[in-house]
Amino acid sequence: MQPVISLTKVSAELGARPVLRGIDLAVYPGEVVALLGANGSGKSTAIRTIIGQVPLSGGSVELFGTARRRFRDWGRVGYVPQRTTAAGGVPATIREVVSSGRLSRTRFKILRKADREAVDRAIDAVGLADRAKDSVDALSGGQHQRVLIARALAAEPELLIMDEPMAGVDIESQEILAATLREQVAAGASVLLVLHELGPLEPLIDRAVVLRDGCVVHDGPPPRAVGQHALPGHDHVHPHTAAEPVRTGLLS
Ligand SMILES: Nc1ncnc2c1ncn2[C@@H]1O[C@H](COP(=O)(O)OP(=O)(O)OP(=O)(O)O)[C@@H](O)[C@H]1O
């Protein structure tokens, strides 16, 4: 099966500093892959090489089997950046911001009935239907994050790429986002997401790729740790019983 995302020996530098040192990463159709690792390990940079915001210094990136520099089908990809403000100082309603995510699917940048319905479904999916006419300036951080996710969903993408979608999001919003993601995956979407902890998304995750200092140090089942053990930086030093798998600082 052809991967929807494929990174082969990808290296990248930021300000002459090597940040990715030859990483391999593949996401197959229908898979949910979590990208984990400590602060500064290169997770965001890896995501940004995929969408073309950071140039490669070596290796290659393919999307849906096409070299990234030749890839034009961005309507198939929904991207949720690391938390920023969606408004950028310009007052806009939730519906306006989410509609902007649908433009990649339209001809001549005109939203037709089916497009408007997709926008409404995306707003509904993140539980903001009753606020659609509100300005995004009036939203909390977690609600804001839901708007960014709705904007990505509005294009009905086959592939969702999300950089820490749960950052700063309260548990109620996290549950809504987990339910939304579950529906997308049930409908056949593939997902690559940066996470700090697995949290409510844990049951959805098929595979975890862990970065450390710009290298992949684990690619396989997600760490099934709970509580403190799931947190990056946790060092697993206390003794284990024989039945318990040992995970020595996997995420640190
Ligand atoms: N514009 C930049 N110029 C120089 N170095 C940068 C730049 N952006 C990031 N870096 C460095 O690259 C490294 C990787 O950063 P990156 O944001 O990819 O890490 P991350 O794993 O996503 O971290 P976090 O969990 O904190 O979001 C860090 O050491 C960071 O300081």
The ligand as an SDF file (V2000), in Angstrom:
LIG
                    3D

 31 33  0  0  0  0  0  0  0  0999 V2000
   13.5580   29.4760   13.2280 N   0  0  0  0  0  0  0  0  0  0  0  0
   14.4570   28.7630   13.9070 C   0  0  0  0  0  0  0  0  0  0  0  0
   15.7730   29.0590   13.8530 N   0  0  0  0  0  0  0  0  0  0  0  0
   16.6850   28.3240   14.5290 C   0  0  0  0  0  0  0  0  0  0  0  0
   16.3680   27.2660   15.2850 N   0  0  0  0  0  0  0  0  0  0  0  0
   15.0790   26.9200   15.3820 C   0  0  0  0  0  0  0  0  0  0  0  0
   14.0540   27.6430   14.6920 C   0  0  0  0  0  0  0  0  0  0  0  0
   12.8560   27.0540   14.9690 N   0  0  0  0  0  0  0  0  0  0  0  0
   13.1330   26.0290   15.7880 C   0  0  0  0  0  0  0  0  0  0  0  0
   14.4520   25.9410   16.0420 N   0  0  0  0  0  0  0  0  0  0  0  0
   15.1170   24.9320   16.8770 C   0  0  0  0  0  0  0  0  0  0  0  0
   14.9250   23.6700   16.2930 O   0  0  0  0  0  0  0  0  0  0  0  0
   14.7480   22.6690   17.2920 C   0  0  0  0  0  0  0  0  0  0  0  0
   13.4990   21.8690   17.0080 C   0  0  0  0  0  0  0  0  0  0  0  0
   12.3610   22.7060   17.1180 O   0  0  0  0  0  0  0  0  0  0  0  0
   10.8880   22.1520   16.9150 P   0  0  0  0  0  0  0  0  0  0  0  0
    9.9590   23.3080   17.0510 O   0  0  0  0  0  0  0  0  0  0  0  0
   10.8130   21.3380   15.6770 O   0  0  0  0  0  0  0  0  0  0  0  0
   10.7500   21.1760   18.1690 O   0  0  0  0  0  0  0  0  0  0  0  0
    9.4800   20.4640   18.7660 P   0  0  0  0  0  0  0  0  0  0  0  0
    9.8640   19.0410   18.9560 O   0  0  0  0  0  0  0  0  0  0  0  0
    8.2700   20.7370   17.9540 O   0  0  0  0  0  0  0  0  0  0  0  0
    9.3800   21.1690   20.1790 O   0  0  0  0  0  0  0  0  0  0  0  0
    8.1230   21.5920   21.1070 P   0  0  0  0  0  0  0  0  0  0  0  0
    7.6880   20.3380   21.7750 O   0  0  0  0  0  0  0  0  0  0  0  0
    8.7530   22.5450   22.0720 O   0  0  0  0  0  0  0  0  0  0  0  0
    7.0860   22.2140   20.2250 O   0  0  0  0  0  0  0  0  0  0  0  0
   14.7280   23.4150   18.6210 C   0  0  0  0  0  0  0  0  0  0  0  0
   15.9730   23.2480   19.2370 O   0  0  0  0  0  0  0  0  0  0  0  0
   14.5000   24.8480   18.2390 C   0  0  0  0  0  0  0  0  0  0  0  0
   15.1640   25.7070   19.1420 O   0  0  0  0  0  0  0  0  0  0  0  0
  1  2  1  0
  2  3  1  0
  2  7  2  0
  3  4  2  0
  4  5  1  0
  5  6  2  0
  6  7  1  0
  6 10  1  0
  7  8  1  0
  8  9  2  0
  9 10  1  0
 10 11  1  0
 11 12  1  0
 11 30  1  0
 12 13  1  0
 13 14  1  0
 13 28  1  0
 14 15  1  0
 15 16  1  0
 16 17  2  0
 16 18  1  0
 16 19  1  0
 19 20  1  0
 20 21  2  0
 20 22  1  0
 20 23  1  0
 23 24  1  0
 24 25  2  0
 24 26  1  0
 24 27  1  0
 28 29  1  0
 28 30  1  0
 30 31  1  0
M  END
$$$$
